[in-house]
Amino acid sequence: MGNNSMRQDPYQGLAPIYDYVMRHVDYGEWVDYVHSLLERWDPAAAVVCDLACGTGNISLELGRLGYEVTGVDRSADMLRIARAKSVDTDVEFVERDLRELEGLGSFDAAVCIYDSFNYLLEPEELDEALQGVETIVRPGGLFVFDICTERNSLRYFRDMRDSEQGPGFSYERHSIYDPETKLQNNHFRIRFDESDEVFAESHVQRIYAVATVAERVEASAFELLDAFDGFTFNRGTEDSDRIHFVLRAPRPEK
């Protein structure tokens, strides 16, 4: 790919090709599952906040199901793509950090999908995010988020390399999971056909024990309704690849 490399903040170079890289993900199926969780515990929920929404795929699918949706992400580059895709919809997008949500509004439910919570690298950041989400979800409203597990990282990302040629670009990816530090590093090298520069980005996740996340939830104001294996209603464990947590915001005391 050449040697003229430019190191970027996460998602600057990846944003324009993100949907291509993730084209294997069935966002419609994912949102159908999230919808089933909302229907199970709060069928009246209508106004939803999609946190760490990226290029807006989950937000737009929720909008197609009839929800009033606001997508939130800290990356202006990812939101630029999301807004371009949403011009004929009512979905709105807001630039905001997951840990700084206070004052954003009041929603019937919030969702945070595709292991975005794993990008919170310290347990204290989980606490900050949960506290922030509590301020934007109405009393008794739901919060659904997921994490990827160590089993998933060991199976697929311990030392994974791939490269592809897409329309107008090429990229290389090297994913490394370190069981000692519990950190997963996803390194990208991206080159666009019209440029000689190579854009280098690193995306780091912490892989938390399921019990650690559950403890942080239980220490928060939220009630932990359940934690499900993958896209099922079976109890999630360390043997799961992905776990969806379903939380209820505190109700006012009578």
C-alpha positions in Angstrom: 0.0 0.0 0.0 3.0 2.3 -0.1 4.8 4.1 2.8 3.3 7.6 2.8 1.2 6.9 6.0 -1.0 9.4 7.8 -2.2 8.4 11.3 -5.8 9.4 11.9 -8.3 9.7 14.7 -10.7 6.7 14.8 -13.3 6.8 12.0 -11.8 9.7 10.0 -10.6 7.4 7.2 -12.9 4.5 8.0 -16.2 6.5 7.9 -16.5 6.7 4.1 -15.9 2.9 3.7 -17.6 1.8 7.0 -20.8 0.5 5.3 -18.8 -1.4 2.8 -16.6 -3.0 5.5 -19.7 -3.9 7.5 -21.9 -5.0 4.6 -22.1 -8.5 6.0 -24.1 -7.2 9.0 -27.9 -7.7 8.8 -29.0 -4.5 10.5 -32.7 -5.3 9.7 -32.5 -8.5 11.6 -30.7 -6.8 14.5 -33.3 -4.1 14.8 -36.1 -6.7 14.6 -34.5 -8.3 17.7 -34.2 -5.0 19.5 -37.8 -4.3 18.6 -38.8 -7.6 20.1 -37.1 -6.6 23.4 -38.8 -3.2 23.5 -42.2 -4.9 22.7 -41.7 -7.4 25.5 -41.1 -4.8 28.2 -42.4 -1.5 26.9 -44.7 -1.9 23.9 -45.8 1.7 24.1 -42.2 3.0 23.5 -42.2 5.3 20.5 -39.4 7.8 20.9 -36.0 6.2 20.8 -32.4 7.3 21.1 -29.8 5.3 19.1 -26.5 5.9 21.0 -23.1 5.5 19.2 -25.1 5.3 16.0 -22.2 5.5 13.6 -23.4 5.8 10.0 -27.0 5.5 11.2 -27.9 1.9 10.0 -29.7 1.0 13.3 -31.3 4.4 13.5 -32.7 4.2 10.0 -34.0 0.7 10.5 -35.7 1.8 13.7 -37.3 4.7 11.8 -38.6 2.2 9.2 -40.4 0.4 12.0 -42.2 3.6 12.9 -40.1 4.8 15.9 -39.2 8.5 16.2 -35.5 8.3 16.3 -32.5 10.5 17.3 -29.1 9.0 16.4 -26.2 10.1 18.6 -22.4 9.7 17.9 -19.2 11.4 18.9 -17.7 11.1 15.3 -18.6 14.0 13.0 -17.2 11.9 10.1 -19.6 9.0 10.8 -22.5 11.4 11.3 -21.8 13.1 8.0 -22.4 9.7 6.3 -25.5 9.1 8.4 -27.1 12.4 7.5 -26.4 11.9 3.8 -28.3 8.6 4.0 -31.2 10.0 6.0 -32.2 13.0 3.8 -35.6 11.5 3.0 -36.4 10.4 6.5 -37.4 12.0 9.8 -34.4 10.6 11.7 -32.2 13.2 13.3 -28.6 13.0 14.2 -26.7 14.7 17.1 -23.0 14.8 17.8 -22.4 13.9 21.4 -20.1 11.7 23.5 -21.7 8.6 25.0 -20.5 9.8 28.4 -21.9 13.3 28.1 -25.6 13.0 27.4 -27.2 15.2 30.0 -29.7 17.6 28.5 -30.1 15.7 25.2 -33.8 15.1 25.7 -36.3 12.7 27.1 -36.8 9.3 25.3 -39.0 6.3 25.9 -36.0 4.1 25.3 -32.4 4.2 24.3 -30.3 1.6 22.5 -26.6 1.2 22.1 -25.8 -1.6 19.6 -22.8 -3.5 18.1 -20.5 -3.6 21.1 -20.2 0.2 21.4 -20.0 -0.2 25.2 -16.7 -2.2 24.7 -15.1 1.1 23.5 -15.5 2.4 27.0 -12.0 1.4 28.2 -12.3 1.7 31.9 -15.1 0.5 34.3 -15.6 4.0 35.5 -16.5 5.0 32.0 -19.3 2.4 32.0 -20.6 4.1 35.1 -20.4 7.5 33.4 -22.3 6.2 30.4 -25.0 4.6 32.5 -25.4 7.8 34.5 -25.7 9.8 31.3 -28.3 7.4 29.7 -30.4 7.6 32.9 -30.7 11.4 32.4 -32.2 11.0 28.9 -34.6 8.0 29.4 -38.0 8.7 31.0 -38.8 7.0 34.3 -39.5 3.4 33.7 -38.1 3.5 30.2 -35.8 0.9 28.7 -32.1 0.9 27.8 -30.8 -1.9 25.6 -27.1 -2.4 24.9 -24.8 -5.2 24.0 -21.2 -6.3 24.5 -19.0 -8.8 22.8 -17.4 -11.4 25.0 -13.9 -12.8 25.4 -15.1 -16.0 23.7 -15.9 -13.9 20.6 -12.5 -12.2 20.7 -10.5 -15.4 21.2 -12.4 -17.1 18.4 -12.3 -14.4 15.8 -10.0 -11.6 16.7 -6.9 -13.0 18.5 -4.8 -12.5 15.4 -7.1 -11.8 12.4 -5.9 -10.2 9.2 -7.9 -9.4 6.1 -7.6 -7.0 3.1 -10.1 -6.0 0.4 -10.4 -3.8 -2.7 -13.6 -1.8 -2.7 -15.0 0.8 -5.0 -12.4 3.5 -5.1 -10.4 2.3 -2.1 -8.5 -0.6 -0.6 -7.9 -1.5 3.0 -6.0 -3.9 5.3 -7.1 -4.8 8.8 -5.2 -6.5 11.6 -7.2 -7.4 14.7 -5.3 -8.5 17.8 -6.8 -9.6 21.2 -4.5 -9.7 24.2 -6.0 -12.0 27.0 -3.7 -10.4 29.5 -4.8 -6.8 29.1 -8.3 -7.7 27.8 -7.8 -5.2 25.0 -8.7 -5.8 21.4 -6.9 -3.6 18.9 -8.3 -3.3 15.4 -5.7 -1.6 13.1 -6.8 -0.3 9.7 -4.7 0.9 6.8 -6.9 2.6 4.2 -6.0 4.0 0.8 -8.2 5.9 -1.6 -7.5 5.5 -5.3 -7.2 9.3 -5.8 -4.5 9.6 -3.1 -1.1 8.3 -2.5 -1.5 8.6 1.3 -2.3 5.6 3.5 -4.6 6.4 6.4 -3.8 4.5 9.5 -6.4 4.1 12.4 -6.6 2.0 15.5 -9.8 1.1 17.2 -9.5 -0.2 20.8 -12.0 -2.2 22.8 -11.9 -3.6 26.3 -13.4 -7.0 26.6 -15.2 -7.1 30.0 -16.3 -10.1 32.0 -20.0 -10.5 31.8 -20.2 -10.3 35.6 -18.3 -7.0 35.6 -20.8 -5.4 33.3 -23.7 -6.8 35.4 -22.1 -5.5 38.6 -21.8 -2.0 37.1 -25.4 -2.1 36.0 -26.6 -3.2 39.4 -24.6 -0.4 41.0 -26.4 2.1 38.8 -29.9 3.4 39.1 -31.1 1.0 36.4 -32.8 -2.3 37.1 -31.3 -5.2 35.2 -34.2 -7.0 33.6 -32.2 -9.6 31.8 -29.0 -10.3 29.8 -29.5 -12.5 26.7 -27.3 -14.7 24.6 -26.9 -13.3 21.1 -30.2 -12.7 19.4 -32.2 -15.0 21.6 -34.2 -15.0 24.9 -31.7 -17.4 26.5 -29.6 -16.3 29.4 -26.2 -14.9 28.3 -23.0 -16.4 29.7 -19.3 -16.2 29.1 -19.9 -18.9 26.5 -22.0 -16.4 24.4 -20.3 -14.5 21.6 -22.5 -11.5 22.3 -24.8 -10.5 25.1 -27.7 -8.0 25.0 -28.5 -6.3 28.3 -32.0 -5.0 29.0 -32.3 -2.3 31.6 -35.2 -0.3 33.1 -34.8 3.2 34.2 -35.9 4.0 37.8 -39.5 4.8 38.3 -40.5 7.7 40.6 -41.2 6.7 44.2 -44.9 6.8 45.1 
